[in-house]
Amino acid sequence: MRVLPLATGLVACGGGAPEAEPVPAAAAPMETMADRSSTTPSVSFVTPADGATVSSPVATEFIVSNLNISPVPEEVEMPREGMGHHHVGIDTECLAVGEVIPKADPWVHFGDGSKVFDTMLPAGQHTLTLQIGDDEHRTQDGLCTTISVTVQ
């Protein structure tokens, strides 16, 4: 890896040092750096942490990257691209991609776009599944995660 252009830039920004001459691209070929940024949507729990011991009511908060969370419109002709909303399943696993998330236990819908939820759970081991649904409540590829918590 060549560090000369970076070191030159740091000296040039330090004030007082003379500005360096740019190095022609042909004379100093740069290695191609892999793009490590991701535009793939993901979903996770902010709280509680996986494996946490909690008390009831259990406070949960969710976060999504690279997807817009929005209330579900009253009338849906077609699901909006790049939009979704949260669903939490209690003591259940992720549903298959494209499946409609039931509007019944064990699922709680957040069609209003909210990202926090407090729920009473009995003492013991529980799984919390966070799954994103589109405007038709259909599950989205890669947008589901499950954590385990112990309620005291």
C-alpha positions as a Python dict, from the first residue, in 0.01 Angstrom:
ca = {
    (1, 'M'): (0, 0, 0),
    (2, 'R'): (141, 342, -89),
    (3, 'V'): (125, 600, 189),
    (4, 'L'): (313, 885, 21),
    (5, 'P'): (1, 1077, -98),
    (6, 'L'): (-160, 1054, 247),
    (7, 'A'): (157, 1162, 427),
    (8, 'T'): (203, 1448, 182),
    (9, 'G'): (-157, 1560, 241),
    (10, 'L'): (-107, 1558, 617),
    (11, 'V'): (210, 1769, 595),
    (12, 'A'): (40, 2011, 355),
    (13, 'C'): (-252, 2058, 598),
    (14, 'G'): (-23, 2113, 898),
    (15, 'G'): (35, 2479, 816),
    (16, 'G'): (380, 2627, 772),
    (17, 'A'): (510, 2344, 550),
    (18, 'P'): (530, 2415, 178),
    (19, 'E'): (248, 2265, -27),
    (20, 'A'): (361, 1947, -201),
    (21, 'E'): (345, 1899, -575),
    (22, 'P'): (73, 1650, -678),
    (23, 'V'): (210, 1312, -788),
    (24, 'P'): (100, 1226, -1144),
    (25, 'A'): (-123, 916, -1156),
    (26, 'A'): (107, 740, -1406),
    (27, 'A'): (407, 785, -1176),
    (28, 'A'): (228, 666, -860),
    (29, 'P'): (-39, 406, -930),
    (30, 'M'): (-274, 366, -632),
    (31, 'E'): (-398, 27, -519),
    (32, 'T'): (-767, -18, -562),
    (33, 'M'): (-930, -26, -221),
    (34, 'A'): (-1226, -257, -172),
    (35, 'D'): (-1549, -70, -105),
    (36, 'R'): (-1638, -173, 249),
    (37, 'S'): (-1952, 39, 275),
    (38, 'S'): (-2282, -141, 248),
    (39, 'T'): (-2614, -35, 113),
    (40, 'T'): (-2775, -364, 212),
    (41, 'P'): (-3062, -301, 454),
    (42, 'S'): (-3033, -451, 802),
    (43, 'V'): (-3240, -456, 1119),
    (44, 'S'): (-3143, -505, 1482),
    (45, 'F'): (-3243, -447, 1840),
    (46, 'V'): (-3083, -148, 2012),
    (47, 'T'): (-3214, -282, 2343),
    (48, 'P'): (-3223, -530, 2497),
    (49, 'A'): (-2896, -696, 2405),
    (50, 'D'): (-2897, -1059, 2298),
    (51, 'G'): (-2860, -1275, 2610),
    (52, 'A'): (-2960, -995, 2849),
    (53, 'T'): (-3138, -1050, 3177),
    (54, 'V'): (-3427, -805, 3198),
    (55, 'S'): (-3733, -732, 3407),
    (56, 'S'): (-4090, -691, 3294),
    (57, 'P'): (-4208, -475, 3133),
    (58, 'V'): (-3936, -542, 2877),
    (59, 'A'): (-3834, -223, 2696),
    (60, 'T'): (-3728, -274, 2336),
    (61, 'E'): (-3592, -35, 2075),
    (62, 'F'): (-3519, -115, 1712),
    (63, 'I'): (-3290, 25, 1444),
    (64, 'V'): (-3277, -18, 1068),
    (65, 'S'): (-2997, 72, 831),
    (66, 'N'): (-3041, 154, 463),
    (67, 'L'): (-3420, 135, 467),
    (68, 'N'): (-3686, 394, 545),
    (69, 'I'): (-3930, 319, 826),
    (70, 'S'): (-4267, 476, 762),
    (71, 'P'): (-4627, 444, 877),
    (72, 'V'): (-4830, 220, 649),
    (73, 'P'): (-5053, 427, 419),
    (74, 'E'): (-5430, 388, 459),
    (75, 'E'): (-5463, 275, 97),
    (76, 'V'): (-5194, 51, -53),
    (77, 'E'): (-5200, -10, -428),
    (78, 'M'): (-4841, -132, -437),
    (79, 'P'): (-4578, -155, -164),
    (80, 'R'): (-4344, 145, -167),
    (81, 'E'): (-3988, 62, -266),
    (82, 'G'): (-3733, 107, 14),
    (83, 'M'): (-4001, 146, 283),
    (84, 'G'): (-4108, -81, 565),
    (85, 'H'): (-4223, -102, 924),
    (86, 'H'): (-4136, -311, 1229),
    (87, 'H'): (-4302, -626, 1362),
    (88, 'V'): (-4201, -805, 1681),
    (89, 'G'): (-4270, -1173, 1731),
    (90, 'I'): (-4262, -1304, 2087),
    (91, 'D'): (-4129, -1658, 2128),
    (92, 'T'): (-4129, -1721, 1754),
    (93, 'E'): (-3872, -1729, 1472),
    (94, 'C'): (-3830, -1531, 1149),
    (95, 'L'): (-4093, -1594, 884),
    (96, 'A'): (-3999, -1692, 529),
    (97, 'V'): (-3925, -1413, 279),
    (98, 'G'): (-4242, -1287, 110),
    (99, 'E'): (-4475, -1429, 375),
    (100, 'V'): (-4745, -1201, 519),
    (101, 'I'): (-4683, -1136, 887),
    (102, 'P'): (-5001, -1235, 1075),
    (103, 'K'): (-5195, -961, 1252),
    (104, 'A'): (-5230, -1182, 1559),
    (105, 'D'): (-5030, -1334, 1843),
    (106, 'P'): (-4740, -1383, 1862),
    (107, 'W'): (-4680, -1081, 1633),
    (108, 'V'): (-4709, -713, 1728),
    (109, 'H'): (-4734, -468, 1436),
    (110, 'F'): (-4590, -117, 1430),
    (111, 'G'): (-4773, 13, 1125),
    (112, 'D'): (-4747, 362, 1274),
    (113, 'G'): (-4370, 361, 1210),
    (114, 'S'): (-4272, 347, 1578),
    (115, 'K'): (-3945, 190, 1689),
    (116, 'V'): (-3995, 134, 2063),
    (117, 'F'): (-4209, -115, 2250),
    (118, 'D'): (-4267, -213, 2614),
    (119, 'T'): (-4422, -551, 2682),
    (120, 'M'): (-4503, -761, 2987),
    (121, 'L'): (-4342, -1105, 2972),
    (122, 'P'): (-4353, -1377, 3237),
    (123, 'A'): (-4032, -1481, 3412),
    (124, 'G'): (-3815, -1718, 3210),
    (125, 'Q'): (-3636, -1748, 2876),
    (126, 'H'): (-3790, -1573, 2574),
    (127, 'T'): (-3702, -1502, 2213),
    (128, 'L'): (-3782, -1169, 2050),
    (129, 'T'): (-3791, -1160, 1672),
    (130, 'L'): (-3775, -831, 1487),
    (131, 'Q'): (-3894, -851, 1127),
    (132, 'I'): (-3955, -578, 871),
    (133, 'G'): (-4265, -589, 657),
    (134, 'D'): (-4353, -382, 352),
    (135, 'D'): (-4679, -189, 314),
    (136, 'E'): (-4859, -523, 262),
    (137, 'H'): (-4689, -669, 574),
    (138, 'R'): (-4483, -907, 357),
    (139, 'T'): (-4145, -1003, 499),
    (140, 'Q'): (-3832, -868, 332),
    (141, 'D'): (-3514, -1056, 244),
    (142, 'G'): (-3249, -1026, 517),
    (143, 'L'): (-3459, -802, 741),
    (144, 'C'): (-3517, -1025, 1040),
    (145, 'T'): (-3321, -1089, 1359),
    (146, 'T'): (-3390, -1287, 1674),
    (147, 'I'): (-3248, -1238, 2023),
    (148, 'S'): (-3289, -1428, 2349),
    (149, 'V'): (-3361, -1264, 2683),
    (150, 'T'): (-3418, -1394, 3034),
    (151, 'V'): (-3693, -1219, 3229),
    (152, 'Q'): (-3646, -1215, 3607),
}
